[in-house]
């Protein structure tokens, strides 16, 4: 287990999934930007493990000082997961999608919604149906919805995919958000260094760099 005085936000301790990931140990500090270069399958599996969707066959996942391996309900209060293909919200407008994102108990204030529309560049589409957005903007909306929940960590799967026309804008947001750590998966080291201050490379399920 982590040392009592360990300040890491995320600590993967020897996490394995038989036949897929082997002894993955990774530490991420508060506010850090880290990228994992991996195959799409390995990268997605790693993020799903952290988010509690999938359970490891070995090892533990510590988040904000607590052992939360597989505890999805507790994890989602701290972590948000952006899959490579976002599911569009049922709300009739982009503004409505953000306003209802926290559920009945944690709905963001109107001024927070307005700030996020401006931050993500979606203010232009605020009163449009999300399904009518350009496909490249769907991931911006997914990010804005995640930010309404004030996470400490955002997991971004395949951070260069599905962003036609919005790649630079999306990546700028990932590197400049204050008080939020970001863990992204990408296909190349070039993309990794564009997005992150530190990089881990996974090949055939093992960390090689």
N, C-alpha and C positions, 0 to 999 in steps of 0.2 A: 504494500500500500504506500501512497505518497507520504513523505515526511510531514509531521504535524505543521511545520512552518512553510510547507510548499505553497507557493502562491499561484501555481499554474491554473488556468481556467479549464484546460482539457488535458487529461493524461490517459493515454492508452498504454496499458501495461501488459505486454506480451500477448496481444489479441490475435487469435487464430480462428479461421474457419476451414475445416478439413477440406483439402483439395483446392482451396482458393486463396487464402491469406495465411501467412506463416509468421508468427511471433512479431507482430507489428507493435513497436513501441514508439510513441510520439507524444511530445509535450508542446502545448500551445499556451502562451501567456495572454492575459487580458489585453485587448486592443491590437493583438498581433495580426499580421497578414501572412498566411502560409499557404503554399500550393503543393499539391501532390501530383506528380507526373505518373500516370498509370494507364493501363488499358481501360476502356470504358467499363468493362465488367468489374474489374478490381476497384476502380475508383467509386463506382456506384455502390458496391457492396460495403466499402469502408464507411461511406457517409451514412448508409442505412444502419450500420452497426452503431455508429455514434448516436444516431437519432432514436435508436431503440426499436426500429422496425424489425431488425434481424438480430438474433442472439448468437454470440460467439460460442465456439466449442471449447475455447480455452482463453483465459485472460480476463482482465477487468477494464472497465471504462469509468474514469472518475471525471466529474464535471463540477467545477466550482467547489471543490473540496469534498464532494460526496460520491460514494460509489453508486452509480446509476445504471449499471449494465442492464440493458433491456427494459428499463423503467420508462416507457414512452410518455406516460402522463406527467411524470416529474420532469423529464427532459424537455418537453415542449414549452415549459414555463421559462426556460433559460435559452434554449436553442431553437432556431428555425431552419428548415430544410427546403432548399430550392431545387427541385428535380430538373433534369435537362429539358423536359417537356412539361410546362406548367399546366395545371387544370384551371380553366377559366371560372371565376366566381359566378354565382347565380344572380348577383345584383344587376339591376337594369342600367346602372351607370358606373363609370370608373370611380366617381366620388362615393357612390353608394357602396361599392366594393370595399373601399378603405374604411368608411364610416361603420360598417358592420363587421369588420374583420376580427375584432376582439371578442365577439359574442355579447350577450346581454350584460355581463358583469364587467367587461373590460373594454367597452367601446371607447375609441379615442375621441378626444375633444375635437370640435370642428376646426379649431386653429391648428391642431396637430395634423389633421387631414389636409388642410390647405398647405401647410409647410411641406408635407411629403409629396403633394402634387407638384409643388415648385421644385423640390429637390430632385425628383426623378424626371422632370420635364414632361409630366403627364397632365399639367394644368390645361393645356390646349384641348385635351380629350376628356376633361372632367365630367361633362354631361353626356358623353357618348356611351353607347352600349359596349362593354368590354369585348364582346365577340366581334365587333367591327374594327377593333384596333389593327394596325399593321402587325403581322405575326412577330416581327422583331421587337415590338413594344410589349408583348405579353410577359416577357421576363422582367421588364421594368416594373410592370404592375405586380408581378409576383414578389419582387423585392420590396416594393412599397407596402404591400399587405404584410409582409414579414416584419417590416420596421414598425408597423403600428403596434406590434406586440412587445416592443422594447426588449429584444433579445440581447444577451451578452455575446452570443456566437451565432453566426450564420454559416450554414453549409451550402456551398454552391456546386452542383454537379455539372461537369462539362461546361465550364464557364465561358467557352467561346462558341457554343452551339446555339442555333436558333435566334441569332441576333442581327439578322440582315438589316443594315442601316442604323443599328443602334449599338454596335459593338463598343466603340470608343466611349460612348456615354455610360454604358453599363459598367465597363471596366473602371472608368473614372470614379463612379460611385463606390465600387468595391474597395478602392484604394484610399478613399477620403472620408468614409463615414466615421465620425468620432465615437469613441466609447463602445465600439462593436468589433469583436474579433471576427475574421473571415477565414474560413478554410475552404479552398477551391480545389477541384480536380480538373486537370487539363491533360492534353495529349502530348505536348512537347515542352521541353525545358525553356524554349524561347517564350512561349505563352506564360509559363510559370514565373519567369523573371519579370515579365511585364506587370503581373498582378500582385506579386508577393515580395516580402523582405527575406523570406527563407523558403527553401524547397526540399521536398523529400521525393526520391524516385523509387517507385516500386516496380519490379520486373519479376514476372512469374510468381507473384504472390509474396515476394520478399523485398525488404528494403535493401537497396544496393548503394544508395547515396543519401 
